[in-house]
Amino acid sequence: MENTLTVQINGETQQVKEGTRVLDHLLQQGVEHPHICYSETLGPIQTCDTCMCEIDGKVMRACSTEIKEGMNILTSSPTAKEAQNEAMDRILENHLLYCTVCDNNNGNCKVHNTAELMEVEHQERPFREKGYEVDMSHPFYRYDPNQCILCGKCVEVCQDLQVNETLTIDWERNMPRVIWDNDKSINESSCVSCGQCATVCPCNALMEKSMLGEAGFMTGIKQDLLDPMVDLIKEVEPGYGSIFAISEVEAAMRETRTKKTKTVCTFCGVGCSFEVWTKGRKILKIEPTEDAPVNSISTCIKGKFGWDFVNSDQRLTHPLIRKGDEFVTATWDEALSVIGEKMGSIKQQYGSNAFGFVSSSKTTNEEAYLMQKLARQIFETNNVDNCSRYCQSPATDGLLSTVGYGGDSGTIKDIENAGLVIIIGANPTEGHPVLATRVKRAKKLRGQKLIVSDLRKHEMADRSDLYLHPKQGSDLVWLAAVTKYIIDQGWHDEAFIKERVNQYDEYLAVLEKYTLDYAEEVTGLSKEQLMEAARMIHEADGTCVLWGMGVTQNIAGSHTSAAIANLLLATGNFGRTGAGAYPLRGHNNVQGSCDMGTLPQWLPGNQRLTDDAARAVFEEAYGVSISPDAGLTNIEMLQEVEKGRLKAMYLMGEDMAWVDSNSNHVHEMLSKLDFFVVQDVFFTKTAQFADVVLPASPSLEKDGTFTNTERRVQRLYQALEPLEESKPDWWIIQQVARTMGADWNYSHPSEIMDEIASLAPIFAGVSYDRLEGWSSLIWPVQKDGSDEPLLYTGRFNFPDDKARFSLVDYVQPVDFEKEFDLILNNGRLLEHFHEGNMTNKSKGIQYKLPEVFVEVSPELARERGMQDGSTVRLISPYGFIKLRSIVTDRVQGNELYVPMHSVSHENAINILTGSVGDVRTQTPAYKQTKVRMEVINVKGRTPLPMYNPRYAERNPQAGVQVERKWARADYEPIADVNLPVGGLK
Amino acid sequence: MAQPITKIVHPARTEKELQEQSLEAILTDLAKSGDGIREMIRLLNELHESGILGSVNGLVEAKEKVAGIAVEQLLRPQITNAINNMMAAAGALSETNPDMTKKLMGALGSGLEKAEKGLAADEKVGIFDLLKALKDPDINRAIGFGLNLLKGVGQGLKE
């Protein structure tokens, strides 16, 4: 119950909700009250002291003081003002106001704005340097201790929001400063380059290097001129009012030159949004904001710093046409007419099913939609698929067969609020870094429980309460056994099952064989571990299961996904907050590209092709008849190429040649096509097989929408003009359609979205107006614009509104000849994205992680006489690769790990992977690969530089620890009350 | 059959073609803003003929040197003192009551006028004249003002 309190604020009687803090109330009322270290996300960290008020005669912080009945609060009494001024004076002792020649003078400098608001004219304590060097060691950001005001916001985000636990303030030394680990250089520390410290820094102490000398009109001045200019300002000591006036003018000038555009990140499925600041084509920085619905101020290394690829000189800038054994640059007209001619004649000669269309999980919803429209309307075929076939189809299948929607049950908030999070076959700190921070934060601050099941002991496994290491591909068995054990114990939610789930009796029959003994035998996990997992689920207030490709890229990934849903259904963990099933989509628009119907058996809006009514709607809109028979998947397309039946392919935004499994085979198939169009940002390996290559524009150069892993639709705005002759994918597809005789006339992606909304009921209420700025919608969206962040509160998505237990069984992993004695796990690392052809354009990222390698367990290294840097050859039945090794206990026994970020014939992982796929969705069983290993050279340079954070130790502590500041002998309290704010912020 | 190829040939566009292409783009821009361009040309001619353009060019070309010199000059103690003096004076002035300043300036004006007349008459002033003058209410007011002013300054110096 929330009570209303009556208080006096500056002599005025006001009503305030109980539990509100003074500063929050003032800000809600639009009162401009000084504060620097406080933010909504971080709460009161109480370091800056500028928000002091006089409360019932005492000097107290507005940020941390909760309003109590009858309080008399004075925000600017002489006593309050004096305290505020004293606090600011201590800050200015640490920070020199050379605003006009400072790169952080962009109108949003918190120190500048607060000093100005307080009308500070002079300072009592003169500025003095702290006596430390500026740390420029890190490729992406710098720390200038002499400008640091010691507010500790950076420490707070590093410790308690990002929870990477690298930064602390050494309060005890004579001259406190922020330190990395135990006072290492930034570059050698455990810093993972998420950039959040630079984002929250209220001044210029922590700054993105891309801003330095670029952001201001006068900041490009060389140091030997800048220093005397700063000295001059110091010498003449003008009243700060005049300095602020000049710097404001300069900041206003910057406004006209610096363009700030909202965009949505493309480096995973979490859906972080932020502003990108540009000056001409130069990307000044990524500026996150608390308004962003998913990530707030959080980012990872890729989202914050990984955008160099946009301005890479390797971008495709003109259409290319194959002529003999070379590509010749061409105009759009030339390229389009070749496409029209060739595809027209193939259609005439071989018919519609001689075509295959491959869409991308990286392009926008509008572009994916047009791709399927091109296939279904212009070429009259359902042979359209997208690259989620390689990753997420089994997860979608498992959910469709149990709860009815192929998407996350809730949002990142539900994951944050869960009592227990179970992560299976996913490495979110590297693959979905910002989502992982919320789990780490909930665990650290609130004691959320964590179970991790993975072959690899990655960071989340390290942090887990229970780490399970099952035998490769056996997750279904332990999930079923735990579910059975829960039911046997009577810990299941009988009422929920009775009321909302079908096929319970049949399911119990299926479960019969999944005893703890059987599970122990198949998975290698102990019965105690399984019982412990069951107990944790039973005791938790809400369980969320997160899974990734360690589950899906198996021979029965769809079965395991269904088993996850079964476990959650049995325990009533659907349709409530803090619970549910969360397949972690790997790319920015995996969810959207599937929602848009770039799938051989689905129409836009997740409507089955076999649904006559739905099909009729599209037939009418498109003016063609659409076959109810499913088209070909990516995998089947290549099979049809082999049989000589599929003649032409049109592929957008996907390096299939490296991303599909069994690369050698894929290369052979691609070279057999009669005609092949590839549309991409870069000249990929796949493009090398093309007849026509079309230059596409990346996300920063176009408008559109993406749908993230939460089913959240968000807009991205064009920040830059398309580079040279490159074009947005929607424009290109439209031109191709028009060349084929279609009457398409979209002048902006918003018109495409309007069409989608009119045809796909779950998008009925989606429009660009409703998605303006930071607004977002989570499907299904009703016509009136109401959306559904949490699914299944009222019904499951089946005609009878009930979920159903899946009755599928365990399928044994793929068999290999005995000589292939090592299990080859593979996946992502934090720094790079996908096969790496975007992130490998970033100098800083390449510096931190220059090449792929194989992780070898210490046991295996001993057995084979290997060490860090040994070069090995890995040989599978499908091919071989050569790379160097890292010995680490992240892997154990006979299990190896190779990151997927390579576009080299020498070490691309998919040269080794096979062609067997998931029994229901054909997603390749990438994770079920076995190899033998030959050591070529024992000694060699380590492939992972010593300044990569994986070598460093973290330094966990609870936040910034202001109480250590207060405990200093030279600290004179300003406030009458100094109490650390315990618990949750 | 399409073997993978990596060779990309950019049709050898001649220097002249490239130049023509960029010229065309510029011409389009020019045509769009004819009026402005014509005005700009007039201004340029004026600046050129008056020699202003030349000196500005020189300054800009030597911008770093010039700025260096300027800042160095500004950093000399005399100059920083002068700036500080000016700012202090400006600060003091801004604190003075403008009505009083106006009165004082007016008074000074009429005093000067009177003094000039006296100078022209070339009158000798003896001790007696001085004593007599003290009784003149106008002179008395001025001396009173002066004495109080001195007292104020003295007090100010003491702080």
Interface residues (C-beta under 8 A of the other chain):
Chain A: I221 K222 D224 L225 P228 M229 D231 L232 E235 V236 E237 P238 G239 H318 L320 R322 D325 E326 F327 V328 T329 A657 H667 L670 S671 K672 L673 F676 F683 K685 Q688 F689 A690 D691
Chain B: M1 A2 Q3 P4 I5 T6 K7 I8 V9 H10 P11 E64 A67 G68 V71 E72 L74 L75 T80 I83 N84 M87 G91
